[in-house]
């Protein structure tokens, strides 16, 4: 409907009707025809569709919402400047039709009125300055020595006036010459004042919305820097605090709290889109329904590990399973400690082993002690480890150490039990998998025992061959890592 109204040739229609009724002079008046052409602006109502197009483009190109909002703001400012420029040029050309110009000439004027005839540009290699709209008459004909600007220069001159007016600069080189121009200039000046105050007040917030997380980080780091300066903390400690905060803000991935306000189906879709890929890498979760997986994800907790920090050690008792989202972890198995008489010694308490870790690592780097690991391997982003803690064996059989900064999600045995108590299908598949794991573990232990006995009986140095057997057995863990899991501890 809007396209039909805007496309009607009112000028042709009025000229035809005017000839029939004898009012051709009125119908042909260019001023009236120009006003009628304004009806074509009704097509601008269709701009409401542009918002939907922008949203589709934003989703397909994955553009930041803050950047889109800033670009839309710039587009609105440019649109205002364009409309003001077009209106300003139109007002300056109201009297440029032949009849009006001839009337002015007959009245004794030798040039037309309006700001386009007053504003000129000096152009090299031209006999006279260029005028925006040249309608000077000589002997009842247009003056051939008056040079008119090309359409591009006309538009740029009008846009220049609109920009200087809307930005409240107003150099004064282009001024109104008629009463309509004067009234419109007053309106444009007031509009420019309001617009200038608006976009100056909003430009800072729009720039911050382009990088919301970065803005939050800068605000937090400013508070921390003030605290560290006030308390005069050591330089090394300051560096560690800055590194930790930067990792926490810029690399930590978490689900915003407002996601919980969504409907159940929408919330489930969000959780599955974010974490299902990493969850189903664990074979005992693959048979879970989407609802059960969503319940597991809802129990996710986040843990950040700096480089060289140990998550747990071999022999510890745990009840957590871990998913590595970012970073690299090292898993290792060590020789058991023995007494002089050959008996295996119980491992020291966790606090004692942790406190001695730094001294041990320093001595190892200086060559004072040997690396007593039987086997070690690395796991990368998207892997899981520590699953034995929820499959029945709570005693860790490996040591997990961060090689780089790591972002880890973990769930506990209680979380798993809470989930399978709500979903019977998940409980059955989890129970079947645990049964298979126990059977496979018993088979591996029998094979390892037979191999160890054979090595001890055939070799005098049975101790070293026993270690070789343990290394061979640890190869099963590496094979499991290739299948998606990291270790059994």
VEXDREN-2710 file (C-alpha; in Angstrom, 1 decimal):
% VEXDREN-2710
k/r/px/py/pz
1/UNK/0.0/0.0/0.0
2/UNK/2.8/2.4/0.9
3/UNK/4.6/1.6/-2.3
4/UNK/1.5/2.3/-4.3
5/UNK/0.8/5.7/-2.8
6/UNK/4.5/6.7/-3.0
7/UNK/4.6/5.7/-6.7
8/UNK/1.6/7.6/-8.0
9/UNK/2.7/10.3/-10.5
10/UNK/0.9/13.2/-9.0
11/UNK/2.7/15.8/-11.1
12/UNK/1.6/14.2/-14.4
13/UNK/-1.9/13.8/-13.1
14/UNK/-2.2/17.4/-12.0
15/UNK/-0.9/18.8/-15.2
16/UNK/-3.4/16.7/-17.2
17/UNK/-6.3/17.9/-15.0
18/UNK/-5.1/21.5/-15.1
19/UNK/-5.2/21.5/-18.8
20/UNK/-8.8/20.3/-18.7
21/UNK/-10.0/22.9/-16.3
22/UNK/-7.9/25.8/-17.5
23/UNK/-5.6/26.1/-14.5
24/UNK/-2.5/24.9/-16.2
25/UNK/-0.4/27.6/-14.6
26/UNK/-1.2/26.5/-11.1
27/UNK/-0.8/22.9/-11.9
28/UNK/2.6/23.3/-13.4
29/UNK/3.9/25.4/-10.6
30/UNK/7.2/23.6/-9.6
31/UNK/6.8/24.5/-6.0
32/UNK/3.5/22.7/-5.8
33/UNK/4.9/19.7/-7.6
34/UNK/7.9/19.5/-5.3
35/UNK/5.7/19.5/-2.2
36/UNK/3.6/16.7/-3.7
37/UNK/6.7/14.6/-4.3
38/UNK/7.2/14.6/-0.5
39/UNK/4.6/11.9/-0.4
40/UNK/7.3/9.6/-1.6
41/UNK/8.8/9.8/1.8
42/UNK/6.0/7.5/2.9
43/UNK/8.3/4.7/1.8
44/UNK/10.5/5.4/4.8
45/UNK/7.9/3.7/6.9
46/UNK/9.3/0.4/5.6
47/UNK/12.5/1.2/7.5
48/UNK/11.0/-0.8/10.4
49/UNK/11.9/-3.9/8.5
50/UNK/15.6/-2.9/8.6
51/UNK/15.7/-3.7/12.4
52/UNK/14.7/-7.3/11.6
53/UNK/17.3/-7.5/8.9
54/UNK/20.0/-6.1/11.2
55/UNK/19.2/-8.7/13.8
56/UNK/19.4/-11.5/11.3
57/UNK/22.7/-10.1/10.0
58/UNK/24.0/-9.9/13.6
59/UNK/23.2/-13.5/14.3
60/UNK/24.7/-14.8/11.1
61/UNK/27.9/-12.8/11.4
62/UNK/28.2/-13.1/15.2
63/UNK/28.8/-9.4/15.7
64/UNK/29.0/-8.1/19.2
65/UNK/25.7/-6.5/20.4
66/UNK/27.6/-3.4/21.7
67/UNK/29.2/-2.9/18.3
68/UNK/25.9/-3.2/16.5
69/UNK/24.3/-0.6/18.9
70/UNK/27.2/1.8/18.3
71/UNK/26.9/1.4/14.5
72/UNK/23.1/2.0/14.7
73/UNK/23.7/5.1/16.7
74/UNK/26.2/6.4/14.0
75/UNK/23.7/5.5/11.3
76/UNK/20.9/7.5/13.0
77/UNK/23.2/10.6/13.3
78/UNK/24.1/10.3/9.6
79/UNK/20.5/9.9/8.6
80/UNK/19.6/13.1/10.6
81/UNK/22.4/15.0/8.9
82/UNK/21.2/13.7/5.4
83/UNK/17.6/14.8/6.0
84/UNK/18.6/18.2/7.3
85/UNK/20.9/18.7/4.3
86/UNK/18.2/17.7/1.8
87/UNK/15.6/20.0/3.4
88/UNK/18.1/22.9/3.5
89/UNK/18.9/22.5/-0.2
90/UNK/15.3/22.2/-1.1
91/UNK/14.5/25.5/0.8
92/UNK/17.2/27.3/-1.2
93/UNK/15.8/26.2/-4.5
94/UNK/12.1/27.1/-4.0
95/UNK/12.5/30.1/-6.4
96/UNK/14.6/28.5/-9.1
97/UNK/11.7/27.6/-11.5
98/UNK/11.4/29.5/-14.7
99/UNK/8.3/31.5/-13.9
100/UNK/9.5/32.7/-10.5
101/UNK/12.9/33.6/-11.9
102/UNK/11.5/35.5/-14.8
103/UNK/9.2/37.4/-12.4
104/UNK/12.2/38.4/-10.3
105/UNK/14.0/39.5/-13.5
106/UNK/11.0/41.6/-14.6
107/UNK/11.0/43.3/-11.1
108/UNK/14.5/44.6/-11.7
109/UNK/16.6/41.9/-10.0
110/UNK/19.4/40.4/-12.1
111/UNK/19.8/37.2/-10.0
112/UNK/17.6/34.7/-8.1
113/UNK/17.4/34.7/-4.3
114/UNK/18.2/31.9/-1.9
115/UNK/21.4/30.6/-0.2
116/UNK/22.5/28.4/-3.1
117/UNK/23.0/31.6/-5.2
118/UNK/25.0/33.2/-2.4
119/UNK/27.4/30.3/-1.7
120/UNK/30.3/29.9/-4.3
121/UNK/33.4/27.9/-4.6
122/UNK/36.6/29.1/-6.3
123/UNK/37.7/26.4/-8.8
124/UNK/40.9/26.5/-10.7
125/UNK/40.8/26.8/-14.5
126/UNK/37.3/28.3/-14.4
127/UNK/36.5/31.8/-15.5
128/UNK/34.1/32.4/-12.6
129/UNK/33.4/30.9/-9.2
130/UNK/31.0/27.9/-9.2
131/UNK/27.6/28.5/-7.7
132/UNK/25.4/25.8/-6.3
133/UNK/22.3/27.0/-8.2
134/UNK/23.0/29.5/-11.0
135/UNK/19.9/31.2/-12.3
136/UNK/21.1/34.7/-13.3
137/UNK/19.4/36.2/-16.3
138/UNK/20.6/38.4/-19.0
139/UNK/18.4/39.6/-21.8
140/UNK/15.7/37.3/-20.5
141/UNK/18.0/34.3/-20.8
142/UNK/20.2/32.4/-18.4
143/UNK/23.7/33.9/-18.0
144/UNK/26.1/31.5/-19.7
145/UNK/29.0/32.8/-17.8
146/UNK/27.5/31.5/-14.5
147/UNK/28.9/28.0/-13.7
148/UNK/26.8/25.6/-11.8
149/UNK/28.2/22.9/-9.5
150/UNK/27.8/19.2/-10.2
151/UNK/25.2/17.3/-8.1
152/UNK/27.9/15.8/-5.9
153/UNK/29.2/19.2/-4.9
154/UNK/25.7/20.5/-4.3
155/UNK/25.0/17.6/-1.9
156/UNK/28.4/18.0/-0.1
157/UNK/27.8/21.7/0.4
158/UNK/24.4/21.1/1.9
159/UNK/25.7/18.2/4.1
160/UNK/28.5/20.5/5.2
161/UNK/26.0/23.1/6.5
162/UNK/24.0/20.4/8.2
163/UNK/27.1/18.9/9.9
164/UNK/28.3/22.3/11.2
165/UNK/24.9/23.2/12.4
166/UNK/24.1/19.9/14.1
167/UNK/27.5/19.8/15.8
168/UNK/26.9/23.4/17.1
169/UNK/30.0/24.6/15.2
170/UNK/28.4/26.9/12.7
171/UNK/31.2/28.6/10.8
172/UNK/28.9/31.1/9.1
173/UNK/30.1/30.7/5.6
174/UNK/26.7/29.5/4.5
175/UNK/23.9/31.6/5.8
176/UNK/20.1/31.8/5.2
177/UNK/18.9/34.3/2.6
178/UNK/15.1/34.0/2.7
179/UNK/12.5/33.8/5.5
180/UNK/11.9/30.0/5.1
181/UNK/15.6/29.4/5.3
182/UNK/15.8/31.5/8.4
183/UNK/13.0/29.7/10.1
184/UNK/14.5/26.3/9.2
185/UNK/18.0/27.4/10.3
186/UNK/16.5/28.2/13.8
187/UNK/14.9/24.8/14.0
188/UNK/18.1/23.1/12.9
189/UNK/20.2/25.0/15.5
190/UNK/17.9/23.9/18.3
191/UNK/17.8/20.3/17.0
192/UNK/21.6/20.3/16.7
193/UNK/21.9/21.4/20.3
194/UNK/19.7/18.6/21.6
195/UNK/21.4/16.0/19.4
196/UNK/24.9/17.1/20.3
197/UNK/24.1/16.8/24.0
198/UNK/22.6/13.4/23.4
199/UNK/25.3/11.7/21.5
200/UNK/28.1/13.3/23.6
201/UNK/26.4/11.9/26.7
202/UNK/25.9/8.4/25.2
203/UNK/29.1/7.9/23.2
204/UNK/31.1/6.8/26.2
205/UNK/28.6/4.2/27.3
206/UNK/28.2/2.9/23.8
207/UNK/31.9/2.4/23.5
208/UNK/31.9/0.5/26.8
209/UNK/29.1/-1.8/25.6
210/UNK/31.3/-3.0/22.7
211/UNK/33.5/-4.9/25.3
212/UNK/31.4/-5.4/28.4
213/UNK/33.8/-7.9/30.0
214/UNK/36.8/-5.7/29.3
215/UNK/35.0/-2.7/31.0
216/UNK/34.3/-4.9/34.1
217/UNK/37.9/-6.0/34.1
218/UNK/39.3/-2.5/34.0
219/UNK/37.0/-1.4/36.8
220/UNK/38.0/-4.4/39.0
221/UNK/41.7/-4.1/38.2
222/UNK/41.6/-0.4/39.2
223/UNK/40.2/-1.3/42.7
224/UNK/42.8/-4.1/43.1
225/UNK/45.6/-1.7/42.1
226/UNK/44.5/0.8/44.6
227/UNK/44.4/-1.9/47.3
228/UNK/47.9/-3.2/46.4
229/UNK/49.4/0.3/46.4
230/UNK/47.8/1.2/49.7
231/UNK/49.0/-2.0/51.4
232/UNK/52.4/-1.9/49.7
233/UNK/52.3/-5.6/48.7
234/UNK/55.5/-7.2/47.2
235/UNK/56.1/-6.8/43.5
236/UNK/56.0/-10.5/42.8
237/UNK/52.7/-10.9/44.7
238/UNK/51.3/-8.0/42.7
239/UNK/52.1/-9.7/39.4
240/UNK/50.5/-12.9/40.5
241/UNK/47.3/-11.1/41.6
242/UNK/47.1/-9.3/38.3
243/UNK/47.6/-12.5/36.3
244/UNK/44.9/-14.3/38.3
245/UNK/42.4/-11.5/37.9
246/UNK/43.0/-11.2/34.2
247/UNK/42.5/-14.9/33.8
248/UNK/39.3/-14.8/35.9
249/UNK/37.7/-12.0/34.0
250/UNK/38.9/-12.5/30.5
251/UNK/39.0/-16.3/30.1
252/UNK/36.5/-17.7/32.6
253/UNK/33.4/-19.1/31.0
254/UNK/30.2/-19.2/33.0
255/UNK/26.5/-19.1/32.5
256/UNK/24.9/-15.7/33.6
257/UNK/22.5/-15.7/36.4
258/UNK/19.6/-14.3/34.3
259/UNK/19.6/-17.6/32.2
260/UNK/17.8/-19.2/35.1
261/UNK/14.9/-16.8/34.5
262/UNK/14.2/-18.4/31.1
263/UNK/11.6/-21.1/30.6
264/UNK/12.6/-24.7/31.2
265/UNK/12.9/-25.6/27.5
266/UNK/14.9/-22.5/26.7
267/UNK/17.3/-23.0/29.6
268/UNK/17.9/-26.6/28.6
269/UNK/18.7/-25.6/25.1
270/UNK/21.2/-23.0/26.3
271/UNK/22.9/-25.5/28.6
272/UNK/23.1/-28.2/25.8
273/UNK/24.5/-25.7/23.3
274/UNK/27.3/-24.7/25.7
275/UNK/28.3/-27.9/27.4
276/UNK/26.8/-31.0/25.8
277/UNK/29.8/-31.5/23.5
278/UNK/32.2/-31.9/26.4
279/UNK/29.7/-33.9/28.5
280/UNK/29.1/-36.6/26.0
281/UNK/32.8/-37.3/25.6
282/UNK/32.5/-39.3/28.9
283/UNK/31.1/-42.7/27.7
284/UNK/28.9/-43.2/30.8
285/UNK/27.0/-39.9/30.0
286/UNK/26.4/-40.7/26.3
287/UNK/23.2/-42.7/27.0
288/UNK/21.8/-39.9/29.2
289/UNK/18.7/-38.0/28.0
290/UNK/19.0/-34.3/27.3
291/UNK/17.1/-33.6/30.5
292/UNK/19.5/-35.7/32.5
293/UNK/22.5/-34.0/30.8
294/UNK/21.0/-30.6/31.6
295/UNK/20.7/-31.6/35.2
296/UNK/24.4/-32.6/35.2
297/UNK/25.4/-29.3/33.7
298/UNK/23.3/-27.4/36.2
299/UNK/25.6/-28.9/38.9
300/UNK/28.7/-27.6/37.2
301/UNK/31.2/-25.7/39.3
302/UNK/34.2/-23.7/38.1
303/UNK/37.8/-24.0/39.2
304/UNK/40.7/-22.0/38.0
305/UNK/44.3/-23.4/38.2
306/UNK/47.4/-21.4/37.6
307/UNK/50.4/-23.0/35.9
308/UNK/52.3/-25.6/37.9
309/UNK/49.6/-26.0/40.5
310/UNK/48.6/-29.5/41.5
311/UNK/44.9/-30.3/41.5
312/UNK/45.3/-33.6/43.3
313/UNK/48.0/-36.2/44.0
314/UNK/48.3/-39.9/43.7
315/UNK/46.8/-41.7/46.7
316/UNK/44.4/-38.8/47.6
317/UNK/40.7/-39.6/48.3
318/UNK/38.4/-37.7/46.0
319/UNK/34.8/-37.5/45.0
320/UNK/35.0/-35.2/42.0
321/UNK/35.2/-35.7/38.2
322/UNK/36.7/-32.9/36.1
323/UNK/36.2/-31.5/32.6
324/UNK/39.1/-29.4/31.1
325/UNK/37.6/-26.4/29.3
326/UNK/40.8/-24.4/28.7
327/UNK/44.5/-25.2/29.2
328/UNK/46.7/-28.3/29.4
329/UNK/47.0/-30.7/32.3
330/UNK/49.7/-33.3/33.1
331/UNK/48.8/-36.7/34.5
332/UNK/51.5/-38.9/36.1
333/UNK/52.0/-42.1/38.0
334/UNK/55.0/-42.4/40.5
335/UNK/57.0/-45.2/42.1
336/UNK/55.6/-46.4/45.5
337/UNK/57.8/-45.4/48.5
338/UNK/59.5/-48.4/50.2
339/UNK/61.1/-49.0/53.5
340/UNK/64.7/-50.5/53.7
341/UNK/63.2/-54.0/54.2
342/UNK/61.2/-53.7/51.0
343/UNK/57.8/-52.9/52.5
344/UNK/55.5/-50.3/50.8
345/UNK/55.2/-47.3/53.0
346/UNK/51.9/-45.5/53.4
347/UNK/51.8/-42.1/51.8
348/UNK/52.2/-39.0/53.9
349/UNK/49.2/-36.8/54.7
350/UNK/48.1/-34.4/52.0
351/UNK/49.2/-31.3/53.9
352/UNK/52.7/-32.6/54.4
353/UNK/53.1/-33.6/50.8
354/UNK/51.8/-30.3/49.6
355/UNK/54.2/-28.3/51.8
356/UNK/57.2/-30.4/50.6
357/UNK/56.2/-30.0/46.9
358/UNK/58.1/-26.8/46.2
359/UNK/61.3/-28.1/47.8
360/UNK/61.1/-31.3/45.8
361/UNK/60.5/-29.5/42.5
362/UNK/63.4/-27.2/43.2
363/UNK/65.7/-30.1/44.1
364/UNK/64.6/-31.9/40.9
365/UNK/65.3/-28.9/38.7
366/UNK/68.8/-28.6/40.3
367/UNK/69.5/-32.3/39.5
368/UNK/69.7/-33.3/43.2
369/UNK/66.9/-35.8/42.9
370/UNK/65.7/-38.0/40.0
371/UNK/62.2/-37.9/38.4
372/UNK/60.6/-41.0/39.9
373/UNK/57.5/-41.1/37.6
374/UNK/56.6/-44.4/36.1
375/UNK/54.5/-42.7/33.4
376/UNK/53.2/-39.3/32.5
377/UNK/51.0/-37.8/29.7
378/UNK/49.2/-34.6/28.9
379/UNK/45.5/-33.9/28.3
380/UNK/44.1/-30.8/26.5
381/UNK/40.9/-28.9/26.1
382/UNK/37.8/-30.9/25.9
383/UNK/39.0/-33.9/27.9
384/UNK/37.8/-35.3/31.1
385/UNK/39.7/-36.9/34.0
386/UNK/39.2/-38.1/37.6
387/UNK/36.2/-40.3/36.6
388/UNK/37.2/-43.2/38.9
389/UNK/36.1/-41.1/41.9
390/UNK/32.5/-41.4/40.8
391/UNK/32.8/-44.9/39.4
392/UNK/33.6/-46.5/42.7
393/UNK/37.3/-46.1/43.3
394/UNK/37.7/-42.9/45.3
395/UNK/41.5/-43.3/45.7
396/UNK/43.4/-41.3/43.1
397/UNK/45.8/-43.4/41.1
398/UNK/47.5/-40.5/39.3
399/UNK/48.7/-36.9/40.0
400/UNK/47.1/-34.1/38.1
401/UNK/49.1/-30.9/37.6
402/UNK/48.4/-27.8/35.5
403/UNK/51.0/-27.1/32.8
404/UNK/49.3/-23.8/31.8
405/UNK/46.4/-21.7/33.2
406/UNK/43.4/-24.0/33.2
407/UNK/39.7/-23.4/33.4
408/UNK/38.1/-26.5/34.8
409/UNK/34.5/-27.6/35.5
410/UNK/33.8/-30.3/38.0
411/UNK/30.9/-32.3/39.4
412/UNK/30.8/-34.5/42.6
413/UNK/29.5/-38.0/43.3
414/UNK/26.6/-36.5/45.1
415/UNK/25.6/-34.5/42.0
416/UNK/25.6/-37.7/39.9
417/UNK/23.6/-39.6/42.5
418/UNK/21.1/-36.7/42.7
419/UNK/20.7/-36.8/38.9
420/UNK/20.3/-40.5/38.5
421/UNK/17.7/-40.6/41.3
422/UNK/15.5/-38.3/39.2
423/UNK/16.0/-40.1/35.8
424/UNK/15.6/-43.9/35.8
425/UNK/17.1/-44.3/32.3
426/UNK/20.2/-42.5/33.4
427/UNK/20.5/-44.7/36.5
428/UNK/20.3/-47.9/34.4
429/UNK/22.9/-46.8/31.9
430/UNK/25.2/-45.6/34.6
431/UNK/24.9/-48.8/36.5
432/UNK/25.6/-50.9/33.4
433/UNK/28.7/-48.9/32.6
434/UNK/30.1/-49.2/36.2
435/UNK/29.6/-53.0/35.9
436/UNK/31.6/-53.1/32.7
437/UNK/34.4/-51.0/34.2
438/UNK/34.7/-53.4/37.2
439/UNK/34.9/-56.4/34.9
440/UNK/37.5/-54.7/32.7
441/UNK/39.6/-53.6/35.7
442/UNK/39.6/-57.2/37.1
443/UNK/40.8/-58.5/33.8
444/UNK/43.6/-55.9/33.6
445/UNK/44.7/-56.7/37.1
446/UNK/44.9/-60.4/36.4
447/UNK/47.0/-59.8/33.3
448/UNK/49.3/-57.5/35.1
449/UNK/49.8/-60.0/38.0
450/UNK/50.7/-62.8/35.6
451/UNK/53.1/-60.6/33.7
452/UNK/54.8/-59.4/36.9
453/UNK/55.1/-63.0/38.2
454/UNK/56.7/-64.1/34.9
455/UNK/59.2/-61.3/35.0
456/UNK/60.2/-61.9/38.6
457/UNK/60.7/-65.7/38.0
458/UNK/62.8/-65.3/34.8
459/UNK/65.0/-62.4/35.8
460/UNK/67.3/-61.9/38.7
461/UNK/66.6/-58.2/38.8
462/UNK/62.9/-58.7/39.4
463/UNK/62.5/-55.2/40.8
464/UNK/63.4/-53.5/37.6
465/UNK/61.2/-55.8/35.5
466/UNK/58.3/-55.2/37.9
467/UNK/58.6/-51.5/37.1
468/UNK/58.6/-52.3/33.4
469/UNK/55.4/-54.2/33.9
470/UNK/53.8/-51.2/35.6
471/UNK/54.9/-48.9/32.8
472/UNK/53.3/-51.3/30.3
473/UNK/50.1/-51.3/32.4
474/UNK/50.1/-47.5/32.4
475/UNK/49.9/-47.6/28.6
476/UNK/46.2/-48.6/29.0
477/UNK/45.6/-45.2/30.6
478/UNK/47.1/-43.5/27.5
479/UNK/44.9/-45.5/25.2
480/UNK/41.9/-44.4/27.3
481/UNK/43.0/-40.8/26.9
482/UNK/42.9/-41.2/23.1
483/UNK/39.4/-42.5/23.4
484/UNK/38.3/-39.3/25.3
485/UNK/39.2/-40.0/28.9
486/UNK/42.3/-38.9/30.7
487/UNK/42.9/-41.2/33.6
488/UNK/41.1/-43.3/36.2
489/UNK/42.0/-41.3/39.3
END
